[in-house]
Each structure stands twice: as structure tokens, then as C-alpha cells.
Amino acid sequence: MRLRVEFTTEPFDLDEAPTHAVVAREVIQAAELDAVDVGPFGNTAEGSADEVLTAVDSLLRQALASGATRVSLQVNVIEGEAP
């Protein structure tokens, strides 16, 4: 099964990326995921279920430890992939 994760971290800072946002992006970029897209208002990545779920666990733990007060995420099965 392949999954797509979309996430944002808060609080926002439009002038400079907060530490928690940088850490979350680094976790996703370091994971063995496909189609990684990071941006100022949202981030997405795709990969196998195991890789995405492992990355999400690390993302949550590290972003919260780095000052995030909220992490919003959505995980979807990629259409056309068997569940």
C-alpha cells in the first residue's frame, strides 16, 4: 500500500521558518519517501505505508520537541493502490 502524507506545523512565522517547521521538513526529506514537496504553508510526501508511518511518527515526536504547538496532518491511501 502507498500513502500520501500532508502536514503543517504551528505556530506560523511568515518572516522566518520556525525551528519546528525546519525539523519537520528535515525528517520528511531524510526519510525514504517519494514525491517530497515542502513549502511555507504545507508539505507532502508519498511512499510505502511503512515508510510514511515511520516518518510521521518521527515527524510528530521531533516537531513537538522542537516547539510545535500543533501539527495538522492528513494521510491518504494513494488512489489505484491496493489497501
Secondary structure, DSSP 8 states (H G I E B T S, - for coil): -EEEEEEEEES--SSS--HHHHHHHHHHHHSS-EEEEE-SS-EEEEEEHHHHHHHHHHHHHHHHHTT-SEEEEEEEE-TTS--
